[in-house]
Amino acid sequence: QRPSAVARRAGNGGCGGSPVQAGESRRGRPHQPPPRQYSLRGHHPPPIKDAARTTALARRWRPLWRASPLNLDDARLPRRSWDCISKILAEHRGPGRRLRLRHLDGPNSIADLAEWIRSPALDGLEEIHISYRYDLLLPPCALRFAPTLRVASFARCRFPEHISPTLAFPHLTRLALTEVETSEDALHALLAACSALRVLQLDWCGGFDRVVIDSPTLQSFGIVANSYVGELVIQYAPRLERLIAFDNFDIHVITAPRLHMVCFLDSHKTTLHVGTMASRGISGGNLAMSLRSVKIFILDTVGPDLDAVLNFIKYFPCLEKLVITLYLEVDMKKKNVRHLDPQDRIECLDLSLKEVVLKGYEGKRSDLNFAKFFVLNAKVLESMELRVQDNTFTRRWETNQCRRLQLDSRASRNARFEFGEAYPFTTFACSKHAHVLTMADPVGTSCGVCGHTD
């Protein structure tokens, strides 16, 4: 993008020509304003590249840009360039908008961070990202931005032991904690202070073994467990649409009437309770308490284990899309041969399941029988995609698989079957957990947030 017309003329004037005033052409006649005008007083400051180009061409604009909202990111600064950061904050006269520091390490960085956070240049900060390289204490003064923050993430640090009951984040919509140590009381006090929270991410955090979600605004929630976390309770989440839980969890869903997508990354270690029922392995439950709002279910299964998968989907009677990542295990001699008893009806197989995606398919007996079950029992199926990890399969192999899958006897005569090309052996289209929580299609082939493709 080129700098604005006013900036170019000001630059020419600075090089020896006569300066031209804004709103006046070289012949002295008024002219139309440039197509892009930026106001430093408004909420739409110029892009950084535009500001840098204009400043380079017109020195008299430099003080003006120093008064624009500050976006400070240490990504391209030399490691431990603390003096550089201090100088930027000391010279900046405008408000703070975004602070990202990811190279903090050692005890001295705690004192430096506390000094930077107290700087008037960061008053009104809207976005903060703090990442330590080691487990260090987060300065309590970091919470001084609570009234204005909209986005916040903290990584590899310890939160203060006590969170004031008067603390409030009225505008915070996205919160991410990664490898953060905090007590259960402090965590719940922090969440209770976020009255506008829409996206919550908890990855490998410790210091607590129970998480209770009680939020009228939360829309997406993702959590990666460690050895300390075992129980997740969705107590009250009337707007929750997306739930992603990694590893070992005992999950209770009490109130989540809009829950649309559910993802569990271990069919053996995850237990689901809906109201008073539970699902893991071959346990039973009360179908009247099912989650009818769930349309997409994503699950990793080792074996694969058809019984475990069916025990989950029976509680999603309106399920439309099922995405399974298969991990074949030679020690598990699962034949995955199951004939449905009319008394053991799975409602989504009869009425709603339209799309099945199987990742990591190899065509061996266990995963072939797994896939064949849905071929023979999904009555409204529209498409099944078998994503083969090894793309060296031949046409002859594919023809043989179609015969063994008994496609001629499929329950849905209109169903389409496709063997996909080789994909990375991952559940989601992006490796960044924060992106998965907001992507329109997290199990597709590309990430619309960062542009990552399979």
N, C-alpha and C positions, 0 to 999 in steps of 0.2 A: 504494500500500500504506500502511496506517495503522501508526503506531508501536505497539509492544506495550503491553499493559494496564499493566504496571509502569511503563513510561516515561510514560504519560499521567497516572497517579496521582501520580508524582513531580513532574510538571510542575504539576498542580493544587496540590500542597502548596507548591511554590515560589511560587505566586501568592497566598498568604495563607491557604489552607486547611490543615488538619492533614494532614501526610504520612501515607500508608498504607504499611506495611511490605510488602515482597515476600512473597507467600504468605498474605496476610491480606486479607479483604474489608473493606468499610466497616462491616459489622455485627460484625466481630471473628471471623467464622468462616473457617476455611481454605477456599480456593477452588482450582479447577483451574488449573494453570499456563497461561500464554498459549500459543496454538497454535504460535507460532514463537519459539524461544529460540536465542540465539546465544552461543557461547563464544569468547572471545578467545584462549583457550589452545589450542583445537582447530584444525582445518584448514578450518573453514567460517565465516569472519567474516561479519558482516551485510553486505548490499548497501550501497553508498555512500549511496543515497537514504534507506534506513532509518536509517543512522547519522546523517545530517545532520538528519533530522526529529526523531529522539530527542534529539540534542544541543540543538536549538533549543527543545525543550519542557522539558528538564531540564538545567540548567546543571551540576549536580553530576556528570553523566555525561561532561562534556567531557574531563577528564583521562583517562578510561577509553578514549575513542576515540583519543586521541593515542598510546596504547600499542598500538593495533591495527596489523596489517601495513600498511605504507605502499604506496600506489599513486599514484605521482607522474607526472603527464602535463602537459606544458607547452602542450597544444593550445589551451586557453582563457586562457592567461596572456598578458599584453601582451608584445610582442616585446622581447627583451633584458631581461627581468625577472629578471636574475641575482640581485639582492638578495632577491627573493621566494623563489626556490628555495633560496638559502643559509639563509634564515630558517626555512623549512619543515624542512630537514634538521637544523638546529641544535636545533629544539624537539621534534622527534619522538623519542620514547623507545622505540618498538617496533621490531620487525624490518622490513626492507625486503622487498617482494614484487615490485613492478613499477616500472621506470623507463623513461619514454619522453620523449626530448628530440629535437625536430625543427627547432629554430630556431637552431642553433649556427652562428655565422659569425664570421670574423675571428680573428686570432692570440690575442686575449685570451680567447676562449671555450675554447681548449685548456687554459689554466691554470685557468679556472673549472671545467671538466669534471673535470680531474684532482683538484681540491680536493673536488668533490662526491662523486666515486667513492670517495675515501678516507674519507668520512664514516661513522662507526659506524652511523648510521641506515640504511645500505644493506647492512649485514651480512646474509648469508643471502639475497641477492637471487636471485629465481627467473626473472625475465623482464627483458630489457634491449633497448631499441630506441634506437639513436643515429644521428642523421641530420644531417650537416653540409650547409650550403648551398653550400660550396665544398670543394675538394679539400684537406683538412687531415689532419695526422697524428693517428691515434688514440692517446691516451696508453697506454703499456704497462700501467699500473695497472688499465686496464679489464678485464684478464684475471684480476684477483684474485677474480672471482666464479665462476671455472671450477668449483669443487667443488659449487656449488648451482644453477647456471643450468639451466633447462629449455627456455627459448625465447630466441633472440637474433637480432637483425637489425642490420646496420650499412650505412650508405649514404653515398656521396660522401666517402670518407676513405682514408687510406693506412695499411695495417697495418704493424706493426713488421717490420723486416727479418728478424729471427731469432725463431723460435718455439722455446721450450725443449722438449727431448725429454721432460722430466718433466711437461709440462703435460697435464692430463687434465680432460675434461668428462664425468664419469660419468653425468650425468642429462640432458644436452642432447639433446632430441628434434627440435627444429626450428631450422634455421640458414638465414638469408637474407643474402646479400651483394649490394648494388646499387651499381654504379659504384665499386667498391673496387679500389684499386691494391695488388697484393701480388705477391711473387715466386712462382714455381712451387714452390720448396721450402717456402716458408712456408705456401702454400695446402695442400699435401699433408700437412705436419706438423699443421696445424690440423684437417684432416679425420681424420687418424689418431688424434687426441686425443679424438674424439667417438665413444665406444664404444657409445652408445645412440641414435645419430642415425637418425631415421625420414624426415624431410622435409628436402631440401636444395634451395636456390634460388640460382642464380648469374646475375645480370642485369647485362650490360654491364660486366663486370669486366675489368681489364687487368693487364699485367705478366707474363703467362704465355701460352703458346701451346699448352698441352697439359693436359688434365684426366684424371686416372686415378681411377676409382671402385673402391675396394677396401673394402667395408663389409658385414659380415654382417647388419646391422640395417636398412639403408636401404630404404624402401618407395616413395618418390616423389622424382623428381629432375627439375628443370627448369632449363634454361640458355638464356640469350639471348647470342648471340655478339657480339663486336665485331671489329675488324680484326686483333686480336692472337691470338684463339683460333681454332684450326683443327682440332684433333684431340681427340676424346673417346673414351676407352677405358673400357668397363664390364668391368673385369678380373675382379672377383668380387663379385657382388651377389645372393646366393641368395634374398633376400626382395624384391627390386625388382619392383614391380608397374606403375609408371607412369613413362614416360620422355617428356619434352617437350623438343624441341630447336628453337630458332629460328635461322633464317638459315644461314650457311655452315659446314658441319661435315663432317668425315671421321670417321664413327662406327664404332667397333669394339665389337661385343657378343660377349664371350667366354663369360661365365658369368652367366646371368640366367634360371634355369628357371621363375620365376613371373611373368615379364613379361607383363602383361595388356593394357595400353594403350600404344600408341606414337603419337607426334605429331611430324611434321616439317612445318615451315612453308615449305618451298621444295623442290619436286620436282627442280629443276635444280641447286641448289647443295649438296644433301645427298647424301653417299655412305654407304651402309650396308654394313658388313662383318660377317658372322656366321661366326665361325671364320675360315676362309680365303677365304670368298666375298665378293663385292662387288656392290652394286646401285646403279647410277645410269645414266640414259639407257637404253641397250640392251645393257649389259654382261651377261655370263653369270655362272654360279656353280654351286656344288655344292648341289643341293636337299636332300641328306641332312643338311645343316647348318642347315636352316630352323628358325624359331622357332615351334613348335607351340603354345606357351602364349599367344600374342598373339590376343586376341579382338576388339579395337577398334583400328582404324587411322585416324588423322586426318592429312590432307595438304592443303596448298595447292598448286595447280598453275596456272601461267600458260600460256595458250594457248587452251584447256587441252590438256595433253599426255597422251594416253591411253597411249602406249608407256611413258612414265616411270612412270605409276601402276601399270601391269601388272607392270613390272619390280620394283616393291616388293612388291605383294601376292602374287606367286608364292612369296615366302619366308615367308608367313604362311598355311600350308595349313589352319589351323583358324579363320580369320578369320570373325567373325559380323557385325560392323558396320563399314561403311566410310563415313567422312564426308569429303567433298571440298568445298573452297571453290574455286570457279572464277573465274579472272581472265581475261577475254577480252582478247586482244591482237590488234589488227587487222593488225599487221605479220606475225604468225605465221599462215601459211596452212595450218593443220593441219586436214585433213579428218576425222581420227580414225575412219577406216574401216579395220577390221581383222577378218579372218576367222581364227579360231583353227585352227591346224594340230593334228591329233590328236597329233603328236609334241611339241607345245609346250603340254601340258596345264597348266592352272592349277587346282590341286586345290580351293581354296576355292570357286571358281565352281561346281563340281560337287557339293560335299558340305556346305558350312557357311555360306556367305554368305547371311544372312537379311534384312539391313537396309542400305539405301543412302540416304544423305542428300547431296544436291547443293545447295550454297549458291551464290547468285549466278547462278542459271540465267536465261538470256535467250531461249532458244528459237532461237538462230541456228545455222547449219549446224554449226560446230565443237562447241558444247556439246550440241546435239541428237544428233549422232552419238556423242558421248561417252556420253550417257545411254542411247542406244539399244543400245550394246554390252552393257550390263548387263541391259537388258530381254531381249535375245535369247540371253544366255549364262549368266546366273545361274540355275541349275536349281532351287535350293531357296529362292529369294527370297520373302520374305513381305511386304515393304513397301518402296516407294521414295518418298521425299519430295523434291519439287523446290521449293526455296525461291526464289521469284522476287523479285529485288531491287526491281523496279518493280511495285507491286500494282495498277496500272491496267489489267492485262490483263482481257479480256472473256471471256464464255462461248464466244464464237465462236473466239477465239484458243486457249482451252484445248482445245476440240474438235479444232481443227486440229493442235495439238501431239500429242494422243493418237493421231491418225491417222498423223502423221509418225513417231512413236516406234514404230509397229507393235505396239501393245499386244495386238492380236488374235493376234499370232504370238509372244507372250512365252514364254520357256522354262519359267517356273513358272506354272502355270495358277491357282494360289491367290494370286498376288501382288496386292497393293493398291497403287494409284498415287494420289498426292495432290499438288496444287499448293498450296504453303503461302502464307500471307500475307507481306507485306513484313517483312523482318527487317533490323536493322542489319547492315552488311556486315562482320561480324567472325566469327572462327573459333569463339570461345568465348562462353559465356553471361555471363562476367564479365571485365572489363578488368584485374582484379587477378591477377597471376600467382600469388601465394601462395594465392589461393582456388582457382584452377584445379587446383593440385596435390592438393587434398584434396576437391574436389567429387565427389559421387556420379555426376553426369552433367554433365561440363564443356561439352558441346556442346548442352545443352538450352536452354530459353527463360528460365531464371531461375537465380540463384545462391542456394543454400541457406545460404551463409555470411553474406553481407552484405545479402541481400534484393534485389539488383539484378536487374531484369527487362529483357528486350529491348524 
